């Protein structure tokens, strides 16, 4: 076999390199052109969407049964956008709004907000059960932005669905409410009161411990189990509540126990969400034949297919259920390259979510930017565009759209709203 000249090898390598770069450039150009054609911008003024994105969102919501907002927790942009969505979608037949809290916590939260001085009462509730920032009783709704969003939902007469596990730090107020109701039926029994006080003390002890074994201790403690046992069987709702509370504690224990069963913990939580969703959905069917729902949850839960934890979460269930109903779902992931803390520190999120790099290029200061990913998804499926970055490809396949906006931490703690 004749030897190939070095100059020939060099020319071949140069040609391959040039062809590869040209192909890559063409690929990037194709992606850019698709994104540009499917980009919508808007502003939000007084809970109203203004701009090209309004008609796009309205059109998608009108043809969908489930509208999912995948969020990053703890910013004021998500509740601001959600408030605008609640206003926009009500005329399109959306009467149900699902949030990431337990059904019994939801009931407590809404009952407080519906009081004459709802905000005052809720502020007192959080000061009582979260005085030192260590035992937040109901997650996410200790910020005024989220509370204002809930008030928009109530003003629009949405049915609020709580479809998550009961937050473990909600145990003190849940036990207080259970005791107050059961104690009346027991004619203020001193024995029952002693059980309650003992259980209440050890709950606070465990919840303020730094050790992760505290969740197992909640399940194993004799004083707590005796109070639970004595409280069951009198009222059906309370019995159900206590059973569900123990299920929630087990979810925490799976992920933090000695064997670290993370998959079991997260999968059990996803299953619980689905059960709660269908419970609410069956009730909604009594009032309408085709209940529409807005869902606001962490974007991991609203993904299509398997989420980053290798679990088929509630978002995928709604996607499949919509198909069964001859309808459709729509999901968006709210993100932004920058996150600004309350201290003013600006965090570049690109280092945490590099798969968003291409999409972050379209973010515009002062604007909400919505990118419809489905045409890009179709081009990838049909082989018109080849995407080497697996994480970017997964991102495109898991969501119908991405909503870009610089995110800022919630501005006001409800405990301090009068200061």
C-alpha positions as CSV (number, residue, x, y, z in Angstrom):
1,X,0.0,0.0,0.0
2,X,1.4,3.4,-1.0
3,X,2.1,5.9,1.8
4,X,-0.2,8.9,1.9
5,X,1.7,12.2,1.7
6,X,1.6,14.4,4.8
7,X,0.3,17.3,2.7
8,X,-2.6,15.2,1.6
9,X,-3.5,14.2,5.1
10,X,-3.4,17.9,6.1
11,X,-5.7,18.9,3.3
12,X,-8.2,16.2,4.2
13,X,-8.2,17.2,7.9
14,X,-8.6,20.8,6.9
15,X,-11.5,20.0,4.6
16,X,-13.2,17.9,7.4
17,X,-12.7,20.7,9.9
18,X,-14.1,23.3,7.5
19,X,-17.1,21.2,6.6
20,X,-17.8,20.5,10.3
21,X,-17.6,24.2,11.1
22,X,-19.8,25.1,8.1
23,X,-22.4,22.5,9.1
24,X,-22.4,23.7,12.7
25,X,-22.8,27.3,11.6
26,X,-25.7,26.4,9.4
27,X,-27.2,24.4,12.2
28,X,-27.0,27.4,14.6
29,X,-28.4,29.6,11.9
30,X,-31.4,27.3,11.5
31,X,-32.1,27.2,15.2
32,X,-31.9,31.0,15.4
33,X,-34.3,31.4,12.5
34,X,-36.8,29.1,14.1
35,X,-36.6,30.7,17.5
36,X,-36.9,34.2,16.0
37,X,-40.1,33.3,14.1
38,X,-41.6,31.9,17.3
39,X,-40.6,34.6,19.8
40,X,-43.2,36.7,21.6
41,X,-42.7,39.6,24.0
42,X,-44.9,41.4,26.4
43,X,-45.1,43.5,29.5
44,X,-47.3,43.2,32.6
45,X,-49.2,46.2,33.8
46,X,-51.7,46.0,36.7
47,X,-52.0,42.2,36.3
48,X,-52.7,42.5,32.5
49,X,-50.5,41.1,29.7
50,X,-49.7,43.7,27.0
51,X,-47.9,42.8,23.8
52,X,-47.6,40.2,21.2
53,X,-47.4,37.4,23.8
54,X,-51.0,38.1,24.9
55,X,-52.8,36.7,21.9
56,X,-50.3,33.8,21.6
57,X,-51.0,32.7,25.3
58,X,-54.7,33.2,24.9
59,X,-54.8,31.1,21.8
60,X,-52.9,28.3,23.4
61,X,-55.0,28.4,26.5
62,X,-58.2,28.4,24.6
63,X,-57.3,25.1,22.8
64,X,-55.9,23.5,25.9
65,X,-57.4,21.9,29.0
66,X,-54.3,22.2,31.3
67,X,-52.1,25.3,31.4
68,X,-48.9,24.6,33.3
69,X,-46.6,27.2,34.7
70,X,-43.3,25.7,35.7
71,X,-41.5,28.0,38.1
72,X,-38.4,28.6,40.0
73,X,-39.4,29.2,43.6
74,X,-38.9,32.3,45.7
75,X,-39.1,35.1,43.1
76,X,-41.8,37.8,42.6
77,X,-42.0,37.4,38.8
78,X,-43.7,34.0,38.9
79,X,-46.7,35.2,41.0
80,X,-46.8,38.4,38.9
81,X,-47.1,36.4,35.7
82,X,-49.5,33.9,37.3
83,X,-51.8,36.7,38.4
84,X,-52.0,38.0,34.9
85,X,-52.6,34.5,33.6
86,X,-55.5,34.0,36.1
87,X,-57.1,37.2,34.8
88,X,-56.5,36.4,31.2
89,X,-57.7,32.7,31.2
90,X,-60.8,33.1,33.3
91,X,-63.0,34.1,30.3
92,X,-61.5,31.0,28.4
93,X,-63.2,28.6,30.8
94,X,-60.5,28.1,33.4
95,X,-62.1,27.7,36.8
96,X,-59.5,25.7,38.7
97,X,-56.1,26.7,40.0
98,X,-53.7,24.0,41.4
99,X,-50.7,25.0,43.6
100,X,-47.8,23.2,45.3
101,X,-49.1,22.8,48.8
102,X,-51.0,20.0,50.6
103,X,-54.8,20.0,50.5
104,X,-55.2,20.5,54.2
105,X,-52.7,23.4,54.2
106,X,-54.6,24.9,51.3
107,X,-57.9,24.7,53.2
108,X,-56.3,26.5,56.2
109,X,-54.6,29.1,53.9
110,X,-57.8,30.0,52.0
111,X,-60.0,30.0,55.2
112,X,-57.7,32.6,56.7
113,X,-57.6,34.8,53.5
114,X,-61.4,34.8,53.3
115,X,-61.7,36.3,56.7
116,X,-62.6,40.0,56.9
117,X,-59.0,41.0,57.8
118,X,-57.4,38.2,55.8
119,X,-54.0,39.6,55.3
120,X,-53.7,40.6,59.0
121,X,-54.9,37.2,60.1
122,X,-52.4,35.5,57.7
123,X,-49.6,37.7,59.0
124,X,-50.4,36.7,62.6
125,X,-50.6,33.0,61.6
126,X,-47.1,33.1,60.1
127,X,-45.7,35.1,63.0
128,X,-47.1,32.4,65.4
129,X,-45.9,29.4,63.5
130,X,-42.8,30.7,61.9
131,X,-41.4,33.2,64.4
132,X,-37.7,32.4,63.8
133,X,-37.5,31.4,60.1
134,X,-37.0,27.7,61.0
135,X,-40.5,26.2,60.9
136,X,-42.4,27.7,58.0
137,X,-45.9,26.2,58.3
138,X,-47.0,26.6,54.6
139,X,-44.3,27.0,52.0
140,X,-44.2,29.7,49.3
141,X,-47.1,31.7,50.7
142,X,-45.2,33.6,53.4
143,X,-44.4,36.2,50.7
144,X,-46.8,39.0,49.8
145,X,-46.4,38.4,46.0
146,X,-47.8,34.9,46.3
147,X,-50.5,36.0,48.7
148,X,-51.6,38.8,46.3
149,X,-51.7,36.2,43.5
150,X,-54.0,34.0,45.6
151,X,-56.3,37.0,46.2
152,X,-56.5,37.4,42.4
153,X,-57.5,33.8,42.1
154,X,-60.2,34.2,44.8
155,X,-61.5,37.4,43.3
156,X,-61.9,35.5,40.0
157,X,-63.7,32.7,41.8
158,X,-61.2,30.0,41.0
159,X,-61.4,26.7,42.9
160,X,-58.0,26.3,44.6
161,X,-56.5,22.8,44.5
162,X,-53.7,21.8,46.9
163,X,-52.2,18.8,45.2
164,X,-48.9,18.3,47.0
165,X,-47.8,16.5,50.2
166,X,-48.4,18.2,53.5
167,X,-45.3,20.2,54.4
168,X,-43.7,18.6,57.5
169,X,-43.3,21.9,59.2
170,X,-47.1,22.4,59.1
171,X,-47.5,19.7,61.8
172,X,-47.8,22.2,64.7
173,X,-50.7,24.1,63.3
174,X,-52.4,21.0,61.9
175,X,-52.1,19.3,65.4
176,X,-53.5,22.5,67.0
177,X,-56.5,22.5,64.7
178,X,-57.1,18.8,65.2
179,X,-56.9,19.1,69.0
180,X,-59.3,22.1,69.2
181,X,-61.9,20.2,67.2
182,X,-61.5,16.8,68.8
183,X,-61.3,18.1,72.3
184,X,-64.8,19.6,72.1
185,X,-66.2,16.1,71.2
186,X,-64.3,14.7,74.2
187,X,-65.8,17.4,76.6
188,X,-62.4,18.9,77.2
189,X,-60.8,15.7,78.4
190,X,-57.8,16.2,80.6
191,X,-56.2,13.0,79.4
192,X,-56.6,14.0,75.8
193,X,-55.1,17.4,76.6
194,X,-52.1,15.8,78.2
195,X,-51.5,13.6,75.1
196,X,-51.8,16.7,72.9
197,X,-49.3,18.8,74.9
198,X,-46.8,16.0,75.0
199,X,-47.0,15.4,71.3
200,X,-46.9,19.1,70.5
201,X,-43.6,19.5,72.5
202,X,-41.8,16.6,70.8
203,X,-42.9,17.8,67.4
204,X,-41.3,21.2,67.9
205,X,-38.3,19.4,69.4
206,X,-37.8,17.3,66.3
207,X,-38.6,19.9,63.7
208,X,-36.0,22.3,65.1
209,X,-33.3,19.6,65.2
210,X,-30.5,19.8,62.7
211,X,-30.3,16.1,62.2
212,X,-32.1,14.7,59.2
213,X,-33.2,11.7,61.2
214,X,-35.9,14.0,62.7
215,X,-38.4,12.8,60.1
216,X,-38.0,9.2,61.1
217,X,-38.3,10.3,64.8
218,X,-41.7,11.9,64.0
219,X,-42.9,8.6,62.7
220,X,-41.5,6.5,65.5
221,X,-42.3,8.7,68.5
222,X,-44.7,7.1,71.0
223,X,-46.2,10.4,72.2
224,X,-47.1,11.5,68.6
225,X,-48.5,8.1,67.6
226,X,-50.7,8.0,70.8
227,X,-52.1,11.4,70.0
228,X,-52.7,10.4,66.4
229,X,-54.4,7.1,67.4
230,X,-56.6,8.9,69.9
231,X,-57.6,11.5,67.4
232,X,-58.7,9.1,64.7
233,X,-62.2,7.7,64.2
234,X,-64.3,10.6,65.5
235,X,-64.4,12.8,62.4
236,X,-63.9,11.3,58.9
237,X,-62.0,14.4,57.6
238,X,-59.6,14.4,60.5
239,X,-58.9,10.7,60.3
240,X,-58.1,11.2,56.6
241,X,-56.0,14.2,57.4
242,X,-53.9,12.2,59.9
243,X,-53.4,9.3,57.5
244,X,-52.3,11.7,54.8
245,X,-50.0,13.5,57.2
246,X,-48.2,10.3,58.1
247,X,-47.8,9.5,54.3
248,X,-46.2,12.9,53.9
249,X,-43.8,12.3,56.8
250,X,-42.8,9.0,55.2
251,X,-41.9,10.8,52.0
252,X,-39.5,13.0,54.0
253,X,-38.1,10.0,55.9
254,X,-37.4,8.0,52.7
255,X,-35.2,10.8,51.4
256,X,-33.4,11.5,54.7
257,X,-33.3,8.2,56.5
258,X,-30.2,6.0,56.9
259,X,-30.8,4.3,53.5
260,X,-31.3,7.5,51.5
261,X,-34.1,6.3,49.3
262,X,-34.3,9.4,47.1
263,X,-36.1,7.8,44.2
264,X,-38.8,6.3,46.5
265,X,-39.2,9.7,48.2
266,X,-39.6,11.7,45.0
267,X,-41.7,9.1,43.2
268,X,-44.0,8.7,46.2
269,X,-44.5,12.4,46.2
270,X,-45.3,12.4,42.5
271,X,-47.8,9.6,43.0
272,X,-49.4,11.6,45.8
273,X,-49.8,14.6,43.6
274,X,-51.5,12.6,40.9
275,X,-54.0,11.1,43.4
276,X,-54.9,14.5,44.8
277,X,-55.3,15.9,41.3
278,X,-57.7,13.2,40.3
279,X,-59.7,13.6,43.6
280,X,-60.2,17.3,42.8
281,X,-60.8,16.6,39.1
282,X,-63.7,14.2,39.9
283,X,-65.3,16.8,42.1
284,X,-64.9,19.4,39.3
285,X,-66.7,17.0,36.9
286,X,-69.8,17.4,39.0
287,X,-70.0,21.1,37.9
288,X,-68.6,21.0,34.3
289,X,-68.0,18.3,31.7
290,X,-64.6,19.5,30.7
291,X,-62.8,21.1,33.7
292,X,-59.9,23.4,32.7
293,X,-57.1,24.0,35.2
294,X,-54.1,26.2,35.6
295,X,-51.2,24.5,37.4
296,X,-48.3,26.5,39.1
297,X,-45.5,24.3,40.3
298,X,-41.7,23.9,40.2
299,X,-40.7,23.4,36.6
300,X,-39.2,20.0,37.4
301,X,-42.8,18.8,38.2
302,X,-44.4,20.2,35.0
303,X,-42.0,18.5,32.5
304,X,-43.1,16.1,29.8
305,X,-41.5,12.7,29.9
306,X,-39.2,11.9,32.7
307,X,-38.1,14.8,34.9
308,X,-34.4,15.3,35.9
309,X,-35.0,12.8,38.8
310,X,-36.0,10.1,36.3
311,X,-39.6,10.3,37.4
312,X,-42.8,10.7,35.4
313,X,-44.2,13.6,37.3
314,X,-47.6,15.4,37.3
315,X,-46.8,17.4,34.1
316,X,-46.4,14.2,32.1
317,X,-49.6,12.8,33.7
318,X,-51.6,15.9,32.6
319,X,-50.1,15.6,29.1
320,X,-51.2,12.0,28.8
321,X,-54.6,12.7,30.4
322,X,-55.3,15.5,28.0
323,X,-54.7,13.1,25.1
324,X,-57.2,10.7,26.8
325,X,-59.7,13.5,26.9
326,X,-59.2,14.5,23.3
327,X,-57.8,17.8,24.5
328,X,-54.3,19.1,25.0
329,X,-52.0,20.5,27.6
330,X,-49.6,23.4,27.4
331,X,-46.5,23.9,29.6
332,X,-44.0,26.6,30.0
333,X,-40.8,26.9,32.1
334,X,-40.2,30.3,33.6
335,X,-36.5,31.0,33.7
336,X,-34.0,33.8,33.4
337,X,-30.3,34.1,33.1
338,X,-30.0,36.4,36.1
339,X,-31.4,36.1,39.6
340,X,-31.1,39.2,41.8
341,X,-31.1,38.5,45.5
342,X,-32.8,40.8,48.1
343,X,-29.3,42.0,49.0
344,X,-28.8,43.2,45.4
345,X,-26.3,40.5,44.5
346,X,-26.7,39.4,40.8
347,X,-26.4,35.7,40.2
348,X,-25.6,34.4,36.7
349,X,-27.7,31.2,36.5
350,X,-25.9,30.1,33.3
351,X,-23.4,28.1,35.3
352,X,-26.2,26.2,37.0
353,X,-28.3,25.6,33.8
354,X,-25.9,25.5,30.9
355,X,-28.6,23.9,28.7
356,X,-30.3,27.3,28.6
357,X,-27.3,29.0,27.0
358,X,-28.9,29.3,23.5
359,X,-32.2,30.4,24.8
360,X,-30.8,33.0,27.2
361,X,-29.5,34.9,24.1
362,X,-33.1,36.0,23.4
363,X,-33.7,37.6,26.8
364,X,-34.5,41.3,26.7
365,X,-34.1,43.7,29.5
366,X,-37.4,45.0,30.9
367,X,-39.5,42.6,28.8
368,X,-41.0,39.2,29.2
369,X,-39.9,36.9,26.3
370,X,-41.8,33.8,25.4
371,X,-40.2,31.3,23.1
372,X,-42.4,28.6,21.5
373,X,-40.2,25.5,21.4
374,X,-42.5,23.2,19.5
375,X,-41.4,24.2,15.9
376,X,-37.8,23.6,17.0
377,X,-38.8,20.3,18.6
378,X,-40.5,19.3,15.3
379,X,-37.4,20.1,13.3
380,X,-35.3,18.0,15.7
381,X,-37.8,15.1,15.4
382,X,-37.8,15.3,11.6
383,X,-34.0,15.3,11.4
384,X,-33.8,18.8,9.9
385,X,-31.7,20.0,12.7
386,X,-29.2,17.9,14.6
387,X,-28.6,18.9,18.2
388,X,-25.4,17.5,19.8
389,X,-26.0,19.0,23.2
390,X,-28.1,16.4,25.0
391,X,-29.2,18.6,27.8
392,X,-30.4,21.3,25.4
393,X,-32.2,18.7,23.4
394,X,-33.9,17.4,26.5
395,X,-34.9,20.9,27.5
396,X,-36.6,21.5,24.1
397,X,-38.4,18.1,24.3
398,X,-39.7,18.6,27.9
399,X,-41.5,22.0,27.4
400,X,-43.8,23.6,24.9
401,X,-42.3,27.0,25.7
402,X,-39.8,28.9,27.8
403,X,-40.6,32.2,29.4
404,X,-37.5,34.4,30.0
405,X,-37.2,37.2,32.5
406,X,-34.6,38.4,35.0
407,X,-35.8,37.0,38.4
408,X,-35.7,38.8,41.7
409,X,-36.4,37.5,45.2
410,X,-39.8,38.1,46.8
411,X,-39.8,41.6,48.2
412,X,-42.0,41.4,51.3
413,X,-42.4,38.8,54.0
414,X,-46.0,38.7,55.1
415,X,-44.9,38.8,58.7
416,X,-43.5,42.3,58.1
417,X,-45.9,43.7,55.7
418,X,-47.0,46.5,58.1
419,X,-43.5,47.6,58.9
